[in-house]
């Protein structure tokens, strides 16, 4: 049974937000067939912001049984043979310190990855699973850069109190999946990669 088609008992539904955006949350749902995103492995999971969010995302990808590789600081050369790029967006000052990089370095890497993904036809998913605590000024710079270039946004239900994701999604006609916890990411990932 499709996550993006008919009523689903498990956990997902579509809600129309004030901006008129179809957002997948947790009850019955209907999305037009042409809006149903599909991705294929192999997958590269990387962090943008050096928080632990991308590490948690790759655990969900593994639990979903999807072929992937994970590198928190992946560069363009790791996109060879990759069909889907999962970007775990959320800044951590501690993570930047441990990696020995700055927000400027991370923004540069993000542009390089996104440009290479576009030129190679790689499906880009931007995930913001850190919720409200990862919506500081540094995280917002990464969100504003990456989210408009995604084919799909996956966010935690407390990630969009200010409506930034809804605004970006509406402007770019980008589907949004809303989860209540990164532990519940497995199902949406399995649906996204079904048949891939």
N, CA, C and O of each residue as an XYZ file, in Angstrom:
784
protein
N       0.847     -1.187      0.000
C       0.000      0.000      0.000
C       0.882      1.236      0.000
O       1.833      1.314      0.779
N       0.594      2.178     -0.836
C       1.492      3.314     -1.008
C       1.354      4.353      0.091
O       0.248      4.700      0.504
N       2.481      4.837      0.551
C       2.538      5.913      1.540
C       1.971      7.197      0.966
O       1.450      8.029      1.709
N       2.066      7.373     -0.369
C       1.677      8.623     -0.988
C       0.345      8.526     -1.716
O      -0.021      9.460     -2.430
N      -0.401      7.418     -1.561
C      -1.608      7.270     -2.359
C      -2.870      7.180     -1.526
O      -3.533      8.197     -1.321
N      -3.224      6.015     -1.042
C      -4.505      5.798     -0.400
C      -4.394      5.913      1.113
O      -3.285      6.048      1.630
N      -5.523      5.864      1.849
C      -5.447      5.951      3.304
C      -4.518      4.884      3.859
O      -4.507      3.750      3.381
N      -3.761      5.244      4.841
C      -2.762      4.350      5.393
C      -2.884      4.333      6.895
O      -2.878      5.382      7.540
N      -2.993      3.160      7.446
C      -3.185      3.062      8.886
C      -1.899      3.246      9.658
O      -1.919      3.666     10.815
N      -0.768      2.932      9.019
C       0.481      2.915      9.777
C       0.834      4.252     10.415
O       0.952      4.314     11.639
N       1.006      5.306      9.660
C       1.395      6.552     10.318
C       1.352      7.815      9.487
O       1.683      8.879     10.009
N       0.966      7.763      8.232
C       1.210      8.951      7.432
C      -0.058      9.504      6.793
O      -0.942      8.736      6.412
N      -0.158     10.809      6.671
C      -1.286     11.428      5.993
C      -0.900     12.761      5.405
O       0.199     13.268      5.633
N      -1.825     13.325      4.639
C      -1.555     14.638      4.072
C      -2.417     15.674      4.766
O      -3.616     15.478      4.959
N      -1.808     16.746      5.126
C      -2.499     17.859      5.743
C      -2.211     19.088      4.906
O      -1.075     19.278      4.470
N      -3.190     19.913      4.672
C      -2.927     21.127      3.924
C      -2.582     22.229      4.901
O      -3.377     22.584      5.772
N      -1.393     22.759      4.745
C      -0.898     23.805      5.634
C      -1.436     25.138      5.150
O      -1.958     25.241      4.040
N      -1.307     26.162      5.990
C      -1.842     27.475      5.667
C      -1.408     27.958      4.289
O      -2.180     28.626      3.600
N      -0.204     27.637      3.884
C       0.291     28.081      2.586
C      -0.218     27.220      1.440
O       0.120     27.461      0.281
N      -1.027     26.217      1.760
C      -1.574     25.371      0.716
C      -0.654     24.227      0.343
O      -0.817     23.621     -0.716
N       0.303     23.923      1.190
C       1.286     22.884      0.928
C       0.765     21.547      1.409
O       0.257     21.443      2.526
N       0.883     20.526      0.583
C       0.517     19.176      1.017
C       1.667     18.611      1.832
O       2.767     18.424      1.311
N       1.422     18.340      3.099
C       2.455     17.819      3.987
C       2.007     16.468      4.500
O       0.858     16.304      4.911
N       2.905     15.499      4.479
C       2.581     14.161      4.936
C       2.837     14.099      6.434
O       3.948     14.377      6.887
N       1.808     13.731      7.213
C       1.966     13.646      8.660
C       1.456     12.315      9.178
O       2.101     11.297      8.925
N       0.321     12.259      9.897
C      -0.031     10.981     10.527
C      -1.501     10.614     10.571
O      -2.030     10.497     11.676
N      -2.196     10.424      9.484
C      -3.568      9.899      9.381
C      -3.849      9.527      7.928
O      -2.914      9.055      7.281
N      -5.067      9.694      7.336
C      -5.270      9.321      5.933
C      -4.614     10.315      4.973
O      -4.387     11.464      5.354
N      -4.309      9.914      3.764
C      -3.623     10.818      2.867
C      -3.916     10.575      1.397
O      -4.254      9.464      0.990
N      -3.781     11.645      0.599
C      -3.936     11.551     -0.840
C      -2.990     12.542     -1.490
O      -3.025     13.731     -1.174
N      -2.147     12.071     -2.392
C      -1.262     12.944     -3.156
C      -1.336     12.479     -4.598
O      -1.338     11.279     -4.870
N      -1.397     13.423     -5.517
C      -1.482     13.065     -6.932
C      -0.300     12.182     -7.330
O       0.817     12.349     -6.841
N      -0.575     11.248     -8.220
C       0.453     10.280     -8.619
C       1.720     10.959     -9.121
O       2.825     10.480     -8.864
N       1.567     12.087     -9.846
C       2.751     12.740    -10.387
C       3.614     13.363     -9.297
O       4.775     13.690     -9.545
N       3.063     13.533     -8.083
C       3.830     14.113     -6.991
C       4.550     13.042     -6.172
O       5.327     13.375     -5.277
N       4.309     11.780     -6.458
C       4.859     10.703     -5.660
C       6.342     10.513     -5.970
O       6.681      9.964     -7.018
N       7.240     10.960     -5.073
C       8.663     10.834     -5.362
C       9.142      9.405     -5.187
O       8.673      8.685     -4.306
N      10.075      9.003     -6.027
C      10.695      7.685     -5.938
C      12.198      7.852     -6.094
O      12.669      8.629     -6.924
N      12.937      7.113     -5.288
C      14.394      7.175     -5.325
C      14.947      5.774     -5.494
O      14.242      4.786     -5.288
N      16.219      5.695     -5.872
C      16.883      4.405     -6.096
C      18.221      4.367     -5.383
O      18.894      5.391     -5.263
N      18.616      3.176     -4.902
C      19.963      3.021     -4.381
C      20.941      2.877     -5.555
O      20.505      2.663     -6.687
N      22.236      2.988     -5.311
C      22.881      3.210     -4.016
C      22.744      4.651     -3.526
O      22.571      5.590     -4.303
N      22.831      4.780     -2.205
C      22.605      6.042     -1.509
C      23.893      6.499     -0.840
O      24.666      5.687     -0.330
N      24.113      7.806     -0.848
C      25.165      8.406     -0.036
C      24.487      9.264      1.022
O      23.687     10.143      0.700
N      24.811      9.006      2.285
C      24.300      9.809      3.396
C      25.449     10.658      3.914
O      26.518     10.139      4.235
N      25.224     11.966      3.995
C      26.245     12.844      4.557
C      25.602     13.920      5.421
O      24.403     14.186      5.337
N      26.438     14.526      6.250
C      25.992     15.606      7.129
C      26.295     16.942      6.486
O      27.327     17.107      5.835
N      25.406     17.885      6.666
C      25.710     19.279      6.385
C      25.447     20.034      7.680
O      24.303     20.333      8.022
N      26.517     20.333      8.385
C      26.407     20.984      9.685
C      27.129     20.211     10.771
O      27.323     20.719     11.876
N      27.530     18.980     10.462
C      28.327     18.142     11.358
C      27.662     17.834     12.704
O      28.345     17.606     13.702
N      26.328     17.829     12.722
C      25.614     17.328     13.898
C      25.546     15.808     13.786
O      25.959     15.236     12.777
N      25.031     15.165     14.812
C      24.891     13.708     14.777
C      23.640     13.251     14.021
O      23.371     12.053     13.925
N      22.881     14.207     13.488
C      21.636     13.866     12.802
C      21.872     12.927     11.616
O      21.110     11.982     11.417
N      22.918     13.181     10.832
C      23.186     12.336      9.670
C      23.560     10.917     10.101
O      23.235      9.952      9.409
N      24.232     10.790     11.223
C      24.553      9.451     11.737
C      23.270      8.693     12.063
O      23.151      7.506     11.760
N      22.306      9.386     12.683
C      21.019      8.763     13.001
C      20.263      8.408     11.719
O      19.603      7.371     11.652
N      20.360      9.262     10.714
C      19.699      8.997      9.431
C      20.259      7.733      8.790
O      19.500      6.907      8.283
N      21.592      7.575      8.809
C      22.169      6.391      8.178
C      21.786      5.119      8.923
O      21.706      4.053      8.311
N      21.548      5.205     10.223
C      21.059      4.039     10.961
C      19.669      3.650     10.463
O      19.368      2.466     10.305
N      18.813      4.665     10.215
C      17.469      4.398      9.693
C      17.536      3.812      8.290
O      16.750      2.929      7.948
N      18.472      4.297      7.475
C      18.651      3.765      6.122
C      19.060      2.292      6.201
O      18.561      1.460      5.443
N      19.960      1.982      7.114
C      20.388      0.584      7.280
C      19.224     -0.285      7.721
O      19.032     -1.379      7.190
N      18.431      0.195      8.703
C      17.273     -0.573      9.189
C      16.241     -0.782      8.077
O      15.525     -1.783      8.059
N      16.177      0.181      7.150
C      15.235      0.071      6.033
C      15.729     -0.894      4.958
O      14.998     -1.192      4.013
N      16.959     -1.384      5.092
C      17.496     -2.352      4.143
C      17.910     -1.763      2.810
O      17.887     -2.449      1.788
N      18.290     -0.485      2.815
C      18.663      0.212      1.581
C      20.189      0.247      1.461
O      20.889      0.548      2.428
N      20.690     -0.061      0.271
C      22.134     -0.055      0.042
C      22.657      1.377      0.086
O      22.170      2.244     -0.640
N      23.657      1.623      0.945
C      24.138      2.987      1.140
C      25.586      2.993      1.598
O      26.153      1.968      1.976
N      26.168      4.203      1.550
C      27.429      4.464      2.230
C      27.246      5.762      3.011
O      26.423      6.609      2.662
N      28.026      5.894      4.065
C      27.897      7.054      4.955
C      29.267      7.686      5.164
O      30.248      7.007      5.465
N      29.304      9.001      4.998
C      30.500      9.779      5.316
C      30.027     11.170      5.689
O      29.475     11.894      4.861
N      30.248     11.538      6.948
C      29.770     12.830      7.445
C      30.374     14.004      6.687
O      29.802     15.095      6.677
N      31.526     13.791      6.052
C      32.189     14.878      5.318
C      32.425     14.506      3.861
O      33.448     14.869      3.282
N      31.496     13.793      3.280
C      31.638     13.309      1.903
C      31.894     14.454      0.932
O      31.345     15.548      1.054
N      32.747     14.153     -0.031
C      33.068     15.108     -1.092
C      32.484     14.611     -2.416
O      31.940     13.509     -2.494
N      32.603     15.429     -3.439
C      32.024     15.141     -4.746
C      32.509     13.806     -5.310
O      31.744     13.099     -5.965
N      33.773     13.454     -5.061
C      34.297     12.216     -5.637
C      33.596     10.968     -5.110
O      33.741      9.888     -5.684
N      32.837     11.108     -4.020
C      32.112      9.962     -3.476
C      30.726      9.785     -4.106
O      29.978      8.883     -3.728
N      30.393     10.639     -5.055
C      29.100     10.535     -5.733
C      29.124      9.557     -6.903
O      28.087      9.307     -7.518
N      30.285      9.006     -7.215
C      30.365      8.033     -8.305
C      29.409      6.876     -8.031
O      29.441      6.280     -6.955
N      28.563      6.562     -9.004
C      27.585      5.471     -8.947
C      26.429      5.719     -7.971
O      25.539      4.876     -7.856
N      26.425      6.852     -7.272
C      25.337      7.175     -6.347
C      24.114      7.638     -7.137
O      24.236      8.420     -8.080
N      22.942      7.153     -6.748
C      21.706      7.579     -7.396
C      20.861      8.487     -6.508
O      20.030      9.249     -7.002
N      21.079      8.402     -5.175
C      20.320      9.234     -4.240
C      21.266      9.797     -3.189
O      22.084      9.072     -2.623
N      21.147     11.101     -2.934
C      21.959     11.784     -1.934
C      21.049     12.232     -0.799
O      20.133     13.028     -1.007
N      21.305     11.716      0.408
C      20.557     12.128      1.592
C      21.422     13.091      2.393
O      22.495     12.729      2.875
N      20.938     14.325      2.526
C      21.669     15.370      3.240
C      21.030     15.605      4.602
O      19.916     16.121      4.688
N      21.732     15.227      5.662
C      21.259     15.487      7.021
C      21.685     16.876      7.434
O      22.847     17.102      7.769
N      20.740     17.817      7.411
C      21.060     19.225      7.632
C      20.783     19.624      9.079
O      19.690     19.405      9.600
N      21.788     20.208      9.712
C      21.658     20.692     11.092
C      23.039     20.984     11.651
O      23.887     20.094     11.719
N      23.268     22.225     12.051
C      24.593     22.648     12.484
C      24.855     22.332     13.951
O      23.971     22.433     14.803
N      26.099     21.947     14.213
C      26.565     21.695     15.572
C      27.924     22.355     15.741
O      28.877     22.007     15.044
N      28.017     23.308     16.666
C      29.302     23.961     16.915
C      30.334     22.951     17.374
O      31.498     23.024     16.980
N      29.913     22.010     18.204
C      30.820     20.961     18.661
C      31.305     20.124     17.477
O      32.489     19.805     17.371
N      30.375     19.776     16.591
C      30.739     18.999     15.410
C      31.695     19.740     14.499
O      32.641     19.152     13.975
N      31.452     21.043     14.304
C      32.376     21.850     13.499
C      33.765     21.845     14.127
O      34.773     21.691     13.437
N      33.803     22.016     15.448
C      35.088     22.031     16.150
C      35.835     20.728     16.007
O      37.037     20.723     15.741
N      35.131     19.612     16.181
C      35.767     18.297     16.076
C      36.243     18.006     14.652
O      37.260     17.342     14.450
N      35.492     18.514     13.664
C      35.876     18.294     12.267
C      36.921     19.297     11.797
O      37.533     19.110     10.745
N      37.131     20.371     12.577
C      38.104     21.395     12.201
C      37.679     22.217     11.000
O      38.514     22.631     10.195
N      36.363     22.456     10.879
C      35.848     23.228      9.752
C      34.930     24.338     10.248
O      34.584     24.393     11.428
N      34.541     25.219      9.335
C      33.657     26.345      9.655
C      32.362     26.219      8.848
O      32.245     25.367      7.967
N      31.407     27.068      9.160
C      30.162     27.096      8.392
C      30.452     27.449      6.932
O      29.791     26.940      6.026
N      31.434     28.315      6.705
C      31.791     28.681      5.327
C      32.280     27.451      4.561
O      31.906     27.246      3.407
N      33.119     26.634      5.208
C      33.592     25.392      4.583
C      32.415     24.480      4.239
O      32.372     23.882      3.164
N      31.466     24.383      5.166
C      30.330     23.475      4.978
C      29.394     23.975      3.886
O      28.851     23.175      3.124
N      29.201     25.274      3.802
C      28.378     25.839      2.733
C      29.028     25.604      1.370
O      28.343     25.306      0.392
N      30.348     25.740      1.313
C      31.069     25.483      0.065
C      30.916     24.025     -0.351
O      30.657     23.733     -1.518
N      31.077     23.110      0.606
C      30.930     21.684      0.296
C      29.504     21.376     -0.154
O      29.294     20.575     -1.065
N      28.525     22.016      0.491
C      27.123     21.799      0.117
C      26.874     22.204     -1.326
O      26.220     21.470     -2.066
N      27.382     23.354     -1.739
C      27.204     23.813     -3.124
C      27.857     22.842     -4.089
O      27.282     22.507     -5.125
N      29.061     22.387     -3.752
C      29.755     21.440     -4.629
C      28.965     20.139     -4.783
O      28.817     19.625     -5.891
N      28.454     19.606     -3.657
C      27.670     18.370     -3.715
C      26.390     18.563     -4.519
O      26.043     17.724     -5.349
N      25.691     19.663     -4.275
C      24.424     19.912     -4.968
C      24.631     20.129     -6.461
O      23.854     19.635     -7.278
N      25.680     20.869     -6.819
C      25.960     21.092     -8.246
C      26.295     19.776     -8.941
O      25.809     19.499    -10.038
N      27.136     18.967     -8.287
C      27.508     17.678     -8.878
C      26.297     16.755     -8.977
O      26.125     16.053     -9.974
N      25.455     16.757     -7.934
C      24.252     15.920     -7.957
C      23.329     16.330     -9.097
O      22.768     15.474     -9.781
N      23.173     17.611     -9.301
C      22.311     18.093    -10.385
C      22.860     17.661    -11.745
O      22.117     17.179    -12.601
N      24.156     17.836    -11.931
C      24.740     17.506    -13.236
C      24.706     16.002    -13.516
O      24.714     15.585    -14.675
N      24.668     15.188    -12.457
C      24.668     13.732    -12.629
C      23.269     13.116    -12.511
O      23.119     11.898    -12.604
N      22.255     13.947    -12.309
C      20.889     13.436    -12.197
C      20.633     12.655    -10.919
O      19.821     11.730    -10.907
N      21.319     13.019     -9.848
C      21.158     12.335     -8.562
C      19.966     12.921     -7.816
O      19.813     14.140     -7.737
N      19.127     12.052     -7.271
C      17.934     12.449     -6.508
C      18.388     12.949     -5.131
O      19.034     12.212     -4.386
N      18.052     14.196     -4.795
C      18.510     14.808     -3.541
C      17.349     14.903     -2.541
O      16.285     15.442     -2.842
N      17.595     14.359     -1.343
C      16.635     14.467     -0.245
C      17.309     15.255      0.877
O      18.394     14.898      1.334
N      16.654     16.324      1.311
C      17.142     17.100      2.453
C      16.337     16.681      3.667
O      15.108     16.740      3.663
N      17.046     16.253      4.715
C      16.400     15.813      5.955
C      16.781     16.738      7.093
O      17.958     17.021      7.315
N      15.777     17.204      7.805
C      16.012     18.009      9.008
C      15.306     17.290     10.152
O      14.115     17.488     10.392
N      16.071     16.448     10.855
C      15.477     15.603     11.888
C      15.848     16.047     13.299
O      15.501     15.383     14.275
N      16.553     17.171     13.403
C      16.965     17.672     14.712
C      15.935     18.560     15.378
O      16.130     18.999     16.511
N      14.831     18.832     14.678
C      13.753     19.621     15.262
C      14.147     21.052     15.567
O      15.073     21.608     14.977
N      13.423     21.625     16.494
C      13.576     23.045     16.813
C      14.991     23.396     17.268
O      15.485     24.484     16.972
N      15.637     22.491     17.979
C      16.978     22.796     18.491
C      18.011     22.949     17.380
O      19.077     23.519     17.609
N      17.714     22.451     16.181
C      18.630     22.611     15.043
C      18.128     23.692     14.084
O      18.387     23.622     12.883
N      17.426     24.674     14.598
C      16.948     25.781     13.777
C      17.598     27.090     14.203
O      16.933     28.123     14.284
N      18.889     27.043     14.473
C      19.623     28.266     14.810
C      20.097     28.942     13.521
O      19.805     28.468     12.423
N      20.825     30.047     13.661
C      21.250     30.819     12.491
C      22.148     30.008     11.562
O      22.041     30.132     10.342
N      23.034     29.179     12.121
C      23.923     28.372     11.284
C      23.129     27.324     10.500
O      23.328     27.151      9.298
N      22.232     26.633     11.193
C      21.401     25.630     10.513
C      20.551     26.281      9.430
O      20.376     25.715      8.350
N      20.021     27.473      9.718
C      19.173     28.146      8.744
C      19.926     28.477      7.460
O      19.343     28.424      6.377
N      21.207     28.815      7.563
C      21.993     29.064      6.348
C      22.054     27.811      5.479
O      21.936     27.887      4.256
N      22.237     26.677      6.113
C      22.301     25.410      5.381
C      20.946     25.040      4.788
O      20.860     24.557      3.659
N      19.884     25.275      5.568
C      18.522     24.979      5.092
C      18.190     25.832      3.868
O      17.684     25.324      2.868
N      18.477     27.120      3.955
C      18.146     28.037      2.867
C      18.910     27.706      1.589
O      18.421     27.948      0.485
N      20.108     27.154      1.743
C      20.897     26.761      0.585
C      20.420     25.442     -0.017
O      20.307     25.323     -1.236
N      20.141     24.456      0.827
C      19.885     23.101      0.337
C      18.422     22.794      0.034
O      18.120     22.168     -0.982
N      17.518     23.226      0.898
C      16.113     22.814      0.758
C      15.500     23.170     -0.598
O      14.775     22.348     -1.158
N      15.760     24.362     -1.150
C      15.159     24.674     -2.455
C      15.659     23.786     -3.587
O      15.043     23.742     -4.652
N      16.760     23.082     -3.376
C      17.338     22.241     -4.434
C      17.007     20.763     -4.244
O      17.492     19.918     -4.996
N      16.194     20.448     -3.255
C      15.828     19.064     -2.977
C      14.662     18.619     -3.849
O      13.870     19.434     -4.321
N      14.574     17.298     -4.056
C      13.410     16.692     -4.703
C      12.384     16.276     -3.659
O      11.213     16.066     -3.974
N      12.839     16.159     -2.403
C      11.973     15.782     -1.292
C      12.564     16.339     -0.013
O      13.780     16.334      0.174
N      11.688     16.825      0.877
C      12.098     17.268      2.207
C      11.499     16.313      3.234
O      10.316     15.980      3.167
N      12.319     15.878      4.180
C      11.835     15.084      5.304
C      12.214     15.844      6.562
O      13.396     16.067      6.824
N      11.212     16.244      7.346
C      11.476     17.061      8.524
C      10.763     16.493      9.749
O       9.767     15.778      9.635
N      11.294     16.826     10.912
C      10.630     16.452     12.153
C       9.495     17.437     12.398
O       9.553     18.580     11.946
N       8.480     17.004     13.100
C       7.267     17.816     13.231
C       7.479     19.136     13.957
O       6.626     20.018     13.861
N       8.583     19.306     14.680
C       8.850     20.596     15.328
C       9.950     21.373     14.611
O      10.532     22.291     15.188
N      10.240     21.016     13.363
C      11.296     21.696     12.608
C      10.826     22.965     11.915
O      11.651     23.759     11.463
N       9.506     23.174     11.820
C       9.015     24.244     10.941
C       8.059     25.209     11.627
O       7.072     25.638     11.030
N       8.350     25.552     12.882
C       7.462     26.470     13.604
C       7.344     27.819     12.899
O       6.304     28.471     12.983
N       8.395     28.240     12.210
C       8.372     29.542     11.531
C       7.880     29.451     10.089
O       7.781     30.472      9.409
N       7.573     28.251      9.616
C       7.043     28.086      8.263
C       8.075     28.149      7.156
O       7.703     28.206      5.984
N       9.371     28.142      7.487
C      10.416     28.246      6.459
C      10.368     27.075      5.475
O      10.431     27.272      4.262
N      10.255     25.858      6.009
C      10.203     24.695      5.120
C       8.941     24.727      4.258
O       8.991     24.407      3.070
N       7.825     25.109      4.848
C       6.572     25.180      4.093
C       6.672     26.191      2.957
O       6.184     25.953      1.852
N       7.304     27.313      3.242
C       7.466     28.357      2.226
C       8.363     27.870      1.085
O       8.040     28.054     -0.088
N       9.489     27.248      1.440
C      10.415     26.727      0.426
C       9.722     25.636     -0.400
O       9.840     25.610     -1.625
N       9.011     24.750      0.269
C       8.346     23.648     -0.417
C       7.263     24.152     -1.365
O       7.125     23.649     -2.481
N       6.505     25.131     -0.926
C       5.451     25.678     -1.782
C       6.055     26.345     -3.015
O       5.582     26.144     -4.133
N       7.104     27.140     -2.802
C       7.730     27.858     -3.912
C       8.319     26.900     -4.944
O       8.245     27.154     -6.146
N       8.903     25.801     -4.474
C       9.545     24.862     -5.381
C       8.717     23.644     -5.724
O       9.178     22.755     -6.441
N       7.468     23.594     -5.205
C       6.588     22.427     -5.397
C       7.306     21.145     -4.974
O       7.313     20.147     -5.695
N       7.908     21.200     -3.790
C       8.688     20.078     -3.267
C       7.842     19.332     -2.239
O       7.350     19.952     -1.296
N       7.658     18.027     -2.392
C       6.905     17.260     -1.394
C       7.629     17.270     -0.047
O       8.857     17.312      0.016
N       6.842     17.231      1.021
C       7.387     17.223      2.380
C       6.812     16.037      3.148
O       5.598     15.833      3.172
N       7.682     15.267      3.767
C       7.270     14.202      4.680
C       7.597     14.675      6.086
O       8.719     15.106      6.356
N       6.623     14.596      6.981
C       6.819     15.006      8.372
C       6.817     13.764      9.256
O       5.895     12.951      9.202
N       7.856     13.631     10.064
C       7.950     12.517     11.012
C       7.973     13.082     12.423
O       8.324     14.244     12.625
N       7.600     12.260     13.399
C       7.624     12.746     14.777
C       8.938     12.414     15.476
O       9.233     12.957     16.541
N       9.731     11.516     14.875
C      10.968     11.087     15.508
C      11.824     10.399     14.452
O      11.300      9.725     13.566
N      13.125     10.567     14.543
C      14.014      9.935     13.563
C      13.879      8.410     13.592
O      14.176      7.744     12.601
N      13.437      7.860     14.713
C      13.231      6.420     14.802
C      12.129      5.946     13.861
O      12.086      4.777     13.481
N      11.228      6.876     13.485
C      10.133      6.542     12.576
C      10.451      6.882     11.121
O       9.548      6.986     10.292
N      11.738      7.054     10.816
C      12.155      7.372      9.457
C      12.192      6.143      8.558
O      12.110      6.269      7.336
N      12.314      4.968      9.143
C      12.448      3.734      8.360
C      11.299      3.549      7.369
O      11.547      3.267      6.197
N      10.058      3.701      7.806
C       8.894      3.498      6.939
C       8.877      4.416      5.729
O       8.744      3.938      4.603
N       9.012      5.744      5.935
C       9.047      6.643      4.778
C      10.194      6.338      3.823
O      10.042      6.481      2.610
N      11.339      5.919      4.353
C      12.459      5.568      3.476
C      12.130      4.327      2.654
O      12.414      4.286      1.457
N      11.533      3.314      3.284
C      11.167      2.110      2.550
C      10.182      2.434      1.440
O      10.268      1.878      0.345
N       9.238      3.341      1.724
C       8.265      3.737      0.705
C       8.933      4.521     -0.415
O       8.628      4.317     -1.590
N       9.841      5.416     -0.051
C      10.551      6.225     -1.045
C      11.361      5.352     -1.998
O      11.443      5.638     -3.192
N      11.956      4.289     -1.467
C      12.820      3.424     -2.270
C      12.114      2.166     -2.772
O      12.754      1.296     -3.363
N      10.814      2.058     -2.546
C      10.087      0.861     -2.981
C      10.219      0.696     -4.480
O       9.942      1.618     -5.248
N      10.642     -0.481     -4.885
C      10.795     -0.760     -6.303
C      12.051     -0.177     -6.923
O      12.287     -0.325     -8.122
N      12.891      0.517     -6.067
C      14.100      1.136     -6.589
C      15.278      0.199     -6.613
O      16.369      0.589     -7.031
